[in-house]
C-alpha cells in the first residue's frame, strides 16, 4: 500500500458521474420499462441476470422456504440486528407541533409518513440482508404505509434466503425479483406486477445510481451513492493488524472502493502497509480488494494531529474510524463524516451490520452537506398557518407592502380586501 506525506497531497477526487454511454443506456432502459412494463422487466432480467422468471413478485411460499433453509443461528442474528436498528431509529422520530401567540396566530409543523417507498437491495452473485434491514426498518418506524423491495435474482430465479428473512423481519410488504436500472423504472412508473412508489432509496451500481438521478422529480430519492470508502485516523497507539483489516473490509466491496489511513506515526504507517499485503493473500475476494488498494488505497503520514483532522474534514468520508489514545476528545473537531467510529474496538463492520445506526451513508465527500439514511427520509413536513383577526390587523399592511415591493399586486390585494372588510 502506498505511503505518502500528507502535506501538499491532493485529497479530493472527482465524483464519478458515469459516462454518457452509460447514461444513454439507462435512459433507454427506463423508457422501455415505461412503455412495455412487465414484458420489459422479464426480458431485461433474462438479459442482465440470466434468469427466466415466471413471476416477478416473491410469494409467501418462497419466504417460508427461506426460513426453513436458513441456519437457525443466522435467523436469530438477523432478528437481533433488526431489534438494534429499530431501537436506534426510534430515537429519530419527530412529532408534529403547534404554537399559539396571544393575537390568535397558530403556527406549526405536521409530520406525515410517506405512503409508499421502494428499497433497492443489491444482489445477483452476493447477498445483502443488512441492506434490507437498514432500508426497511427506518421506513417501518416512520410509519410508511407500503414498503417494497427490488433485488436482482440469481440465475435460477431465486432470492437469497437471508434477504427474504431480513425482509420479513423488517415488515416489508412486497419483494420483487428485478434489479438494475429496470428496477428503478418499475418503482417509478409501475407495471402490471410492480406498484409504483413515492420514493426510492438504497445503494446500487453506477446504472442504479444514474437511473435514480434520471427519475428524481417523478419520485423522491435518498442520495446518489458512490463506491464505498473508509478513512482511518490513527495515532501511535493503533494496532497495524486491526488497521489493515479495517482498510481491507472496505476494499473488498468494489474495485472502485477507497481505503485511506492518515497517521502521525511513521512506524504505524509502514507496519500497516506490510500488514495489508500480508492479509490480502488469504482474502477470498483478493482480486477485488487488491485492485481497490492499488488504485484507491493510500497511507498518509501527517506531521501533526491538527493536520490530520483538517484532512479528515476535507475528505468528508463515508466511514471514519478514529483510533487514538483519547478518541472522544477529537470528536468535537470532526465536522464532516457519514459515520464516526471511535476507539480501537469500533471496527466499521460493527456499524455495517449490528450496532443500530444506518449504514446507508453519504459518499464522495457529500457528508459535507448530507446525512445517513434516517427516519426523516421517510417522512415529509407540512407547515401549519392560521391567522386570527388581531394578527391580520397587526401584520396585514406589512405583508401588502412586501408584496408590492416584489411587484405582486394580487398578493397585496388578497390581504387588503380582508383588511377593508374587517
C-alpha positions as CSV (number, residue, x, y, z in Angstrom):
1,X,0.0,0.0,0.0
2,X,1.4,3.4,-1.0
3,X,2.8,5.5,1.9
4,X,2.9,9.3,1.3
5,X,3.4,12.5,3.1
6,X,0.1,14.2,3.8
7,X,1.4,17.8,3.4
8,X,0.7,19.0,-0.1
9,X,-1.2,15.9,-1.2
10,X,-4.3,16.4,-3.4
11,X,-7.0,14.7,-1.4
12,X,-10.4,15.1,-3.0
13,X,-11.1,13.0,-6.1
14,X,-13.6,13.9,-8.8
15,X,-17.0,12.4,-8.4
16,X,-17.7,9.5,-10.8
17,X,-20.9,10.5,-12.6
18,X,-20.8,7.8,-15.2
19,X,-20.2,8.1,-18.9
20,X,-22.6,9.5,-21.5
21,X,-22.8,6.0,-22.9
22,X,-23.9,4.6,-19.6
23,X,-26.5,7.4,-19.1
24,X,-28.0,6.8,-22.5
25,X,-28.2,3.1,-21.8
26,X,-30.1,3.9,-18.6
27,X,-32.5,6.3,-20.4
28,X,-33.3,3.6,-22.9
29,X,-34.0,1.0,-20.2
30,X,-36.3,3.4,-18.3
31,X,-38.2,4.2,-21.5
32,X,-38.5,0.5,-22.3
33,X,-39.9,-0.2,-18.8
34,X,-42.3,2.7,-19.1
35,X,-43.7,1.6,-22.4
36,X,-43.6,-2.2,-22.1
37,X,-44.0,-2.8,-18.4
38,X,-43.7,-6.4,-17.2
39,X,-42.5,-7.7,-20.6
40,X,-39.5,-5.3,-20.4
41,X,-38.7,-6.5,-16.9
42,X,-38.8,-10.2,-17.9
43,X,-36.6,-9.6,-20.9
44,X,-34.1,-7.4,-19.1
45,X,-33.9,-9.7,-16.2
46,X,-33.0,-12.6,-18.5
47,X,-30.5,-10.4,-20.4
48,X,-28.6,-9.0,-17.4
49,X,-29.2,-11.6,-14.7
50,X,-29.6,-14.8,-16.8
51,X,-32.9,-15.6,-15.0
52,X,-36.0,-16.7,-16.9
53,X,-38.8,-15.8,-14.5
54,X,-42.4,-16.9,-14.4
55,X,-43.4,-14.2,-11.9
56,X,-41.7,-11.0,-10.6
57,X,-43.2,-11.0,-7.1
58,X,-41.9,-13.2,-4.3
59,X,-44.6,-15.5,-2.8
60,X,-45.3,-16.4,0.8
61,X,-44.2,-19.9,0.0
62,X,-40.8,-18.7,-1.0
63,X,-40.5,-16.8,2.2
64,X,-41.5,-19.9,4.2
65,X,-38.9,-22.0,2.4
66,X,-36.3,-19.3,3.2
67,X,-36.9,-19.7,6.9
68,X,-36.7,-23.5,6.6
69,X,-33.4,-23.4,4.7
70,X,-31.6,-20.8,6.7
71,X,-29.5,-21.8,9.8
72,X,-31.4,-21.0,13.0
73,X,-28.4,-19.1,14.4
74,X,-28.3,-16.8,11.4
75,X,-32.1,-16.1,11.8
76,X,-31.5,-15.2,15.4
77,X,-28.7,-12.9,14.5
78,X,-30.8,-11.2,11.9
79,X,-33.6,-10.8,14.4
80,X,-31.2,-9.3,17.0
81,X,-29.7,-6.9,14.4
82,X,-33.2,-5.8,13.4
83,X,-34.0,-5.0,17.1
84,X,-30.9,-2.9,17.5
85,X,-31.6,-1.0,14.3
86,X,-35.2,-0.4,15.4
87,X,-34.2,0.8,18.8
88,X,-31.7,3.3,17.4
89,X,-34.1,4.7,14.7
90,X,-37.0,5.1,17.2
91,X,-34.8,7.8,18.8
92,X,-35.1,9.8,15.5
93,X,-38.9,10.0,15.4
94,X,-40.1,13.6,15.4
95,X,-43.5,14.8,16.4
96,X,-45.9,17.3,14.9
97,X,-46.1,20.5,16.9
98,X,-48.1,23.8,17.1
99,X,-47.6,27.1,19.0
100,X,-50.2,29.8,19.7
101,X,-49.5,33.5,20.0
102,X,-51.5,36.0,22.1
103,X,-53.0,37.5,19.0
104,X,-54.5,34.2,17.9
105,X,-51.8,33.2,15.5
106,X,-51.4,29.4,15.3
107,X,-48.2,28.1,13.6
108,X,-46.9,24.6,13.5
109,X,-45.5,21.7,11.6
110,X,-47.2,18.4,10.7
111,X,-45.1,15.3,10.2
112,X,-46.6,12.8,7.8
113,X,-45.0,9.4,6.8
114,X,-44.7,8.7,3.1
115,X,-47.4,6.5,1.7
116,X,-45.1,4.2,-0.2
117,X,-41.3,3.6,-0.7
118,X,-39.2,1.3,-2.8
119,X,-35.9,0.0,-1.4
120,X,-33.2,-1.2,-3.8
121,X,-31.1,-4.1,-2.5
122,X,-28.0,-5.1,-4.5
123,X,-27.8,-8.8,-5.3
124,X,-27.0,-11.2,-8.1
125,X,-23.9,-13.1,-7.0
126,X,-23.9,-11.6,-3.5
127,X,-26.5,-11.3,-0.8
128,X,-27.1,-8.3,1.4
129,X,-29.6,-8.9,4.2
130,X,-28.1,-5.9,6.0
131,X,-29.2,-3.6,3.2
132,X,-32.7,-4.8,3.7
133,X,-32.7,-4.1,7.4
134,X,-31.1,-0.7,7.0
135,X,-33.6,0.4,4.3
136,X,-36.8,-1.1,5.6
137,X,-36.7,-0.7,9.4
138,X,-36.5,3.1,9.4
139,X,-39.4,3.2,7.0
140,X,-41.4,0.9,9.2
141,X,-40.6,3.1,12.3
142,X,-41.6,6.2,10.4
143,X,-45.0,4.7,9.6
144,X,-44.7,4.3,5.9
145,X,-47.9,2.6,4.5
146,X,-46.3,0.3,1.9
147,X,-42.7,-0.9,1.7
148,X,-41.5,-2.6,-1.4
149,X,-38.1,-4.2,-2.2
150,X,-36.5,-4.8,-5.5
151,X,-33.4,-7.0,-5.8
152,X,-31.8,-8.9,-8.7
153,X,-32.5,-12.6,-8.8
154,X,-29.8,-15.3,-9.2
155,X,-29.7,-17.2,-12.5
156,X,-32.0,-19.8,-11.1
157,X,-34.6,-17.2,-10.4
158,X,-34.3,-17.3,-6.6
159,X,-33.5,-14.6,-4.0
160,X,-31.1,-15.5,-1.2
161,X,-32.9,-16.9,1.9
162,X,-31.1,-14.3,4.2
163,X,-32.6,-11.4,2.1
164,X,-36.1,-12.9,2.3
165,X,-35.8,-13.5,6.0
166,X,-34.5,-10.0,6.6
167,X,-37.3,-8.5,4.6
168,X,-39.9,-10.4,6.6
169,X,-38.4,-9.4,9.9
170,X,-38.3,-5.8,8.7
171,X,-42.0,-5.7,7.9
172,X,-41.6,-5.4,4.1
173,X,-44.9,-5.7,2.2
174,X,-43.7,-6.7,-1.3
175,X,-40.5,-8.2,-2.7
176,X,-39.8,-8.1,-6.5
177,X,-37.2,-10.1,-8.4
178,X,-35.8,-7.3,-10.5
179,X,-32.6,-5.3,-10.4
180,X,-30.6,-2.6,-12.2
181,X,-32.0,0.5,-13.8
182,X,-35.1,-1.5,-14.8
183,X,-36.0,-1.9,-11.1
184,X,-35.8,1.9,-10.7
185,X,-38.0,2.3,-13.7
186,X,-40.6,-0.2,-12.4
187,X,-40.7,1.5,-9.0
188,X,-41.1,4.9,-10.7
189,X,-43.7,4.2,-13.4
190,X,-45.3,1.0,-12.2
191,X,-46.2,-2.1,-14.2
192,X,-48.9,-4.7,-14.0
193,X,-46.9,-6.6,-11.4
194,X,-45.0,-3.7,-9.7
195,X,-46.9,-0.9,-8.0
196,X,-45.2,2.5,-8.2
197,X,-43.8,4.2,-5.1
198,X,-43.3,7.8,-3.9
199,X,-39.7,7.5,-3.0
200,X,-36.7,5.2,-3.9
201,X,-33.8,4.6,-1.5
202,X,-30.9,2.2,-1.3
203,X,-27.4,1.7,-2.9
204,X,-26.6,0.1,-6.2
205,X,-24.1,0.1,-9.1
206,X,-23.5,3.0,-11.5
207,X,-26.6,2.1,-13.5
208,X,-28.8,2.2,-10.5
209,X,-27.3,5.5,-9.4
210,X,-27.8,7.0,-12.8
211,X,-31.3,5.7,-13.0
212,X,-32.2,7.3,-9.6
213,X,-30.8,10.6,-10.9
214,X,-32.9,10.4,-14.0
215,X,-36.2,9.7,-12.2
216,X,-35.7,12.2,-9.4
217,X,-38.6,14.7,-9.5
218,X,-41.0,12.0,-10.6
219,X,-40.2,10.2,-7.3
220,X,-38.1,11.2,-4.4
221,X,-34.7,9.6,-3.8
222,X,-32.3,9.4,-0.8
223,X,-28.9,10.1,-2.4
224,X,-26.7,9.2,-5.3
225,X,-24.3,6.7,-3.7
226,X,-20.8,6.1,-5.0
227,X,-18.3,3.4,-4.2
228,X,-17.8,2.6,-0.5
229,X,-15.0,4.3,1.3
230,X,-13.2,4.2,4.7
231,X,-10.8,6.8,6.2
232,X,-9.0,5.9,9.4
233,X,-7.2,8.4,11.6
234,X,-4.7,6.6,13.9
235,X,-2.0,7.8,16.3
236,X,1.0,5.8,17.6
237,X,-1.2,3.7,19.9
238,X,-3.0,2.0,17.0
239,X,-2.6,-1.7,16.1
240,X,-1.5,-2.1,12.5
241,X,-3.1,-5.5,12.2
242,X,-6.5,-4.0,13.1
243,X,-6.0,-1.0,10.8
244,X,-5.1,-3.3,7.8
245,X,-8.1,-5.5,8.4
246,X,-10.4,-2.4,8.6
247,X,-9.0,-0.9,5.4
248,X,-9.5,-4.2,3.6
249,X,-13.1,-4.5,4.9
250,X,-14.0,-1.7,2.5
251,X,-11.5,-2.5,-0.3
252,X,-13.2,-5.9,-0.8
253,X,-16.5,-4.3,-1.6
254,X,-15.5,-2.9,-5.0
255,X,-12.5,-2.2,-7.2
256,X,-13.5,1.4,-7.0
257,X,-13.8,1.4,-3.2
258,X,-11.5,3.8,-1.3
259,X,-9.3,2.8,1.7
260,X,-7.2,5.6,3.3
261,X,-5.2,5.7,6.5
262,X,-3.9,9.0,8.0
263,X,-1.5,8.6,10.8
264,X,1.0,10.7,12.8
265,X,3.3,7.7,13.2
266,X,5.8,6.6,10.6
267,X,6.0,3.2,12.3
268,X,2.3,2.7,12.2
269,X,2.2,3.7,8.5
270,X,4.9,1.3,7.5
271,X,3.7,-1.7,9.6
272,X,0.1,-1.2,8.3
273,X,1.3,-1.2,4.7
274,X,3.1,-4.5,5.3
275,X,0.1,-5.9,7.1
276,X,-2.3,-5.1,4.2
277,X,-0.1,-7.0,1.8
278,X,0.1,-10.0,4.2
279,X,-3.7,-10.1,4.9
280,X,-4.5,-9.7,1.2
281,X,-3.0,-13.1,0.4
282,X,-5.7,-15.0,2.3
283,X,-8.7,-13.0,1.3
284,X,-11.4,-14.8,-0.8
285,X,-12.0,-11.5,-2.6
286,X,-8.3,-10.8,-3.0
287,X,-8.6,-9.7,-6.7
288,X,-11.2,-7.1,-5.9
289,X,-9.5,-5.8,-2.7
290,X,-6.1,-5.7,-4.3
291,X,-7.4,-3.7,-7.3
292,X,-9.0,-1.3,-4.8
293,X,-5.9,-0.9,-2.8
294,X,-3.7,-0.3,-5.8
295,X,-5.9,2.3,-7.4
296,X,-7.6,4.0,-4.4
297,X,-5.6,2.9,-1.3
298,X,-3.1,5.2,0.3
299,X,-1.5,5.8,3.7
300,X,-0.7,9.4,4.6
301,X,1.8,10.5,7.2
302,X,0.7,13.7,8.9
303,X,3.1,16.0,10.8
304,X,0.6,16.8,13.5
305,X,-2.8,15.7,14.7
306,X,-4.3,19.1,13.6
307,X,-3.0,18.5,10.1
308,X,-4.6,15.0,10.1
309,X,-8.0,16.2,11.3
310,X,-8.0,19.0,8.7
311,X,-7.6,16.4,6.1
312,X,-10.4,14.3,7.5
313,X,-12.7,17.2,7.3
314,X,-11.6,17.9,3.7
315,X,-12.3,14.4,2.6
316,X,-15.6,14.1,4.5
317,X,-15.6,10.3,4.4
318,X,-18.4,7.9,4.3
319,X,-16.9,5.8,7.2
320,X,-14.4,7.4,9.6
321,X,-12.6,5.5,12.3
322,X,-10.7,7.4,15.0
323,X,-8.2,5.1,16.6
324,X,-6.4,7.2,19.1
325,X,-5.5,7.2,22.8
326,X,-8.5,9.5,23.6
327,X,-10.8,9.4,20.6
328,X,-13.7,11.2,22.2
329,X,-11.5,14.2,22.7
330,X,-11.2,14.6,18.9
331,X,-15.0,14.2,18.2
332,X,-15.6,18.0,18.5
333,X,-13.1,18.7,15.8
334,X,-14.6,16.4,13.3
335,X,-17.1,18.3,11.1
336,X,-17.8,16.0,8.2
337,X,-18.3,12.3,8.1
338,X,-21.1,9.9,7.4
339,X,-20.5,7.6,10.4
340,X,-17.8,8.1,13.1
341,X,-16.4,5.0,14.8
342,X,-14.5,5.8,18.0
343,X,-11.8,3.6,19.6
344,X,-9.8,0.6,18.7
345,X,-12.7,-1.9,19.1
346,X,-15.1,0.1,16.9
347,X,-14.5,-1.5,13.6
348,X,-16.5,-0.4,10.7
349,X,-18.4,-3.7,10.2
350,X,-20.0,-3.2,13.6
351,X,-21.9,-0.3,12.1
352,X,-22.5,-2.1,8.8
353,X,-24.3,-5.0,10.4
354,X,-25.3,-4.8,14.0
355,X,-24.9,-1.8,16.3
356,X,-28.1,0.1,15.1
357,X,-27.1,3.3,13.2
358,X,-27.8,3.2,9.5
359,X,-25.1,2.1,7.0
360,X,-26.6,3.9,4.0
361,X,-24.2,6.8,4.2
362,X,-23.1,9.8,2.0
363,X,-20.1,9.1,-0.2
364,X,-17.7,11.0,-2.4
365,X,-17.3,13.9,0.1
366,X,-21.1,14.6,0.2
367,X,-21.0,14.2,4.0
368,X,-20.2,17.9,3.9
369,X,-23.9,18.6,3.3
370,X,-25.8,15.3,3.7
371,X,-26.5,12.7,6.3
372,X,-27.1,9.0,6.8
373,X,-30.4,7.4,5.8
374,X,-32.8,8.0,8.7
375,X,-36.5,8.0,9.8
376,X,-36.7,11.6,8.5
377,X,-36.1,10.3,4.9
378,X,-39.4,8.5,5.1
379,X,-41.5,11.4,6.3
380,X,-42.5,14.8,4.9
381,X,-43.2,18.1,6.7
382,X,-46.2,20.4,6.2
383,X,-46.3,23.9,7.6
384,X,-49.4,25.0,9.5
385,X,-50.5,28.7,9.5
386,X,-53.6,30.2,11.0
387,X,-54.1,34.0,11.4
388,X,-56.9,35.5,13.5
389,X,-58.4,39.0,13.1
390,X,-56.0,40.6,15.5
391,X,-52.9,39.1,13.8
392,X,-54.3,40.2,10.4
393,X,-54.8,43.8,11.5
394,X,-51.3,43.9,13.2
395,X,-49.4,42.5,10.2
396,X,-51.6,42.9,7.1
397,X,-50.2,46.2,5.8
398,X,-46.6,45.0,6.3
399,X,-47.5,41.9,4.2
400,X,-49.1,44.1,1.5
401,X,-46.1,46.3,1.4
402,X,-43.7,43.4,0.9
403,X,-45.9,42.0,-1.8
404,X,-45.9,45.3,-3.7
405,X,-42.1,45.6,-3.2
406,X,-41.9,42.4,-5.3
407,X,-44.4,43.7,-7.8
408,X,-47.1,41.2,-6.9
409,X,-50.2,43.3,-6.7
410,X,-52.6,40.4,-6.5
411,X,-50.8,39.2,-3.4
412,X,-51.2,42.6,-1.8
413,X,-54.9,42.9,-2.7
414,X,-55.6,39.4,-1.2
415,X,-54.6,41.0,2.1
416,X,-56.1,44.5,1.5
417,X,-59.6,43.1,0.8
418,X,-59.7,41.4,4.1
419,X,-58.5,44.4,6.0
420,X,-61.2,46.6,4.3
421,X,-63.9,44.1,5.1
422,X,-62.9,43.8,8.7
